[in-house]
Amino acid sequence: MTAIHVQGFRRSALLVSAAMSLSLSLILAFAVPVRGSTTRIKIGTVSPECRPTAGPGFPAPVSMASFSFEINKETSRARVVVEYTYPDQQIFALEGGLGPQPTVAQLPGLTYDSAAKTVVYEFNGKRTICAIVGKRKMLFWSKSVIEPTGSCVVSARTTDHAEDDGWSIHRFRAIDTDFEVR
């Protein structure tokens, strides 16, 4: 290969590399969610550890197990229930204690739309369907089933807190749970 062919190859490789970098940058720019596109509401705070009554009695880390929606058809109200767990909860069962109590939150704007059979969150004129309510038939009876759509989720994160009692500041870690509308 002559020197001219090598330089031409390098120049075209650089142009292709630059074009790919630009394309990748544009793809990543559009893949990043825009700030403000998610509504986040803090719904609860629990201790990051519990002390089971069975087993060695050492503190066990707490994490969010699941969340669900509950509805009251008579009042058209809806609420979020967050369940927590610790690693040995299945092994210890009731002998180990139940762990942290569930967080039950009734949020302003979260309602049950009986006509559409949906759990809806309304904020600033925007209406988001969080869950669809259906019926599941069993032998001789039927049961309401609430299936989340994925537009409304609950997330948990460990956060450092500071609490002022009027005299001194107490610092501690806790698990904060947030209701998010995407």
C-alpha positions as CSV (number, residue, x, y, z in Angstrom):
1,M,0.0,0.0,0.0
2,T,1.3,3.4,-0.8
3,A,1.5,6.3,1.6
4,I,-1.4,8.1,-0.2
5,H,-3.7,5.1,0.3
6,V,-2.8,4.8,4.0
7,Q,-3.5,8.5,4.6
8,G,-6.9,8.2,2.7
9,F,-7.8,5.2,4.8
10,R,-7.0,7.0,8.0
11,R,-8.9,10.1,7.0
12,S,-12.0,8.0,6.1
13,A,-11.7,6.0,9.3
14,L,-11.5,9.3,11.3
15,L,-14.6,10.6,9.5
16,V,-16.5,7.4,10.2
17,S,-15.4,7.4,13.8
18,A,-16.5,11.1,14.2
19,A,-19.9,10.3,12.6
20,M,-20.4,7.3,14.9
21,S,-19.4,9.4,18.0
22,L,-21.9,12.1,17.0
23,S,-24.7,9.5,16.4
24,L,-24.0,7.8,19.7
25,S,-24.0,11.2,21.5
26,L,-27.4,12.1,20.0
27,I,-28.8,8.7,20.9
28,L,-27.7,9.0,24.5
29,A,-28.9,12.6,24.7
30,F,-32.4,11.5,23.8
31,A,-32.3,8.4,26.0
32,V,-31.8,10.4,29.2
33,P,-35.1,11.3,30.8
34,V,-35.9,15.0,30.9
35,R,-36.0,16.5,34.4
36,G,-39.5,17.1,35.6
37,S,-40.9,14.2,33.6
38,T,-41.4,12.2,36.8
39,T,-43.6,13.2,39.7
40,R,-42.2,11.9,43.0
41,I,-44.0,12.0,46.4
42,K,-42.5,10.8,49.6
43,I,-45.0,8.4,51.2
44,G,-43.1,6.9,54.1
45,T,-39.9,6.3,56.1
46,V,-39.0,3.1,58.0
47,S,-35.9,1.9,59.9
48,P,-33.2,0.3,57.6
49,E,-33.0,-2.7,60.0
50,C,-35.2,-4.8,62.3
51,R,-34.3,-7.2,65.1
52,P,-36.1,-10.5,64.5
53,T,-37.3,-12.3,67.7
54,A,-36.1,-15.7,66.4
55,G,-32.6,-16.7,65.4
56,P,-29.5,-15.1,66.8
57,G,-31.2,-11.8,67.5
58,F,-28.8,-9.7,65.3
59,P,-30.2,-6.7,63.4
60,A,-31.4,-7.7,59.9
61,P,-31.4,-5.3,56.9
62,V,-34.9,-4.2,55.7
63,S,-35.9,-3.8,52.1
64,M,-39.1,-3.0,50.2
65,A,-40.8,-6.3,49.2
66,S,-43.7,-5.0,47.1
67,F,-46.3,-2.4,46.7
68,S,-50.0,-2.6,45.7
69,F,-53.1,-0.5,45.3
70,E,-56.2,-0.8,47.4
71,I,-59.6,0.7,46.4
72,N,-62.8,1.6,48.2
73,K,-65.6,1.3,45.6
74,E,-68.1,3.0,47.8
75,T,-66.0,6.2,48.3
76,S,-64.0,6.1,45.0
77,R,-60.8,6.3,47.1
78,A,-57.5,4.6,46.4
79,R,-54.4,4.1,48.4
80,V,-50.9,2.6,48.1
81,V,-49.7,-0.2,50.4
82,V,-45.9,-0.8,50.7
83,E,-44.7,-4.1,52.2
84,Y,-41.2,-4.6,53.7
85,T,-39.2,-7.7,54.3
86,Y,-35.9,-8.8,55.8
87,P,-33.7,-11.7,54.6
88,D,-34.8,-14.4,57.0
89,Q,-38.5,-13.5,57.2
90,Q,-39.6,-16.6,55.3
91,I,-37.5,-18.9,57.5
92,F,-38.6,-17.4,60.8
93,A,-42.2,-16.9,59.8
94,L,-44.3,-15.6,62.7
95,E,-41.7,-16.7,65.3
96,G,-39.3,-14.1,64.0
97,G,-41.7,-11.2,64.0
98,L,-43.4,-9.6,61.1
99,G,-40.7,-7.0,60.5
100,P,-41.6,-3.4,59.7
101,Q,-45.3,-2.7,59.4
102,P,-46.6,-1.9,55.9
103,T,-46.8,1.8,54.9
104,V,-50.4,2.7,53.9
105,A,-50.6,6.0,52.1
106,Q,-53.7,7.8,50.8
107,L,-52.4,10.4,48.4
108,P,-54.2,13.6,47.2
109,G,-55.0,13.0,43.5
110,L,-55.0,9.2,43.7
111,T,-58.6,8.0,43.2
112,Y,-60.6,5.1,42.0
113,D,-62.6,5.8,38.8
114,S,-65.5,3.3,39.0
115,A,-66.8,4.1,35.5
116,A,-63.4,3.2,33.9
117,K,-62.5,0.7,36.5
118,T,-59.1,2.2,37.0
119,V,-56.9,3.7,39.7
120,V,-56.0,7.2,38.5
121,Y,-53.5,9.8,39.7
122,E,-54.4,13.4,38.7
123,F,-51.9,16.3,39.1
124,N,-51.6,19.6,37.3
125,G,-54.3,18.7,34.8
126,K,-52.5,15.5,33.9
127,R,-54.4,12.2,34.4
128,T,-52.3,9.0,34.7
129,I,-53.8,5.5,34.9
130,C,-51.9,3.7,37.6
131,A,-53.8,0.4,37.7
132,I,-56.7,-1.4,36.1
133,V,-59.3,-3.1,38.2
134,G,-60.8,-6.4,37.1
135,K,-62.7,-9.3,38.4
136,R,-61.3,-12.8,38.8
137,K,-63.9,-15.6,39.1
138,M,-63.3,-18.5,41.4
139,L,-65.6,-21.4,42.0
140,F,-68.6,-19.8,43.6
141,W,-67.4,-16.2,44.1
142,S,-65.5,-13.4,42.4
143,K,-62.7,-11.2,43.6
144,S,-61.4,-7.8,42.5
145,V,-57.9,-7.8,41.1
146,I,-55.9,-4.6,40.7
147,E,-53.2,-4.8,38.1
148,P,-50.6,-2.0,38.0
149,T,-49.9,-0.4,34.6
150,G,-46.3,0.5,35.3
151,S,-47.0,4.3,35.0
152,C,-47.1,4.6,38.8
153,V,-44.4,2.9,40.9
154,V,-43.1,2.9,44.4
155,S,-39.3,3.0,44.9
156,A,-37.2,2.7,48.1
157,R,-33.9,4.3,48.9
158,T,-31.7,4.5,52.0
159,T,-31.3,8.2,53.0
160,D,-29.4,10.1,55.7
161,H,-31.8,12.1,57.9
162,A,-31.2,14.9,60.5
163,E,-33.8,15.6,63.1
164,D,-33.7,18.7,65.3
165,D,-35.4,18.2,68.7
166,G,-35.1,21.9,69.6
167,W,-31.8,21.4,71.4
168,S,-29.6,19.2,69.3
169,I,-29.6,17.5,65.9
170,H,-30.0,13.7,65.7
171,R,-28.6,12.0,62.6
172,F,-29.8,8.6,61.4
173,R,-30.3,6.5,58.3
174,A,-33.7,5.4,57.1
175,I,-35.5,3.9,54.1
176,D,-37.6,6.4,52.3
177,T,-40.4,5.2,50.0
178,D,-41.5,7.4,47.1
179,F,-44.6,7.2,44.9
180,E,-43.5,8.0,41.3
181,V,-45.6,8.9,38.3
182,R,-43.7,8.5,35.0
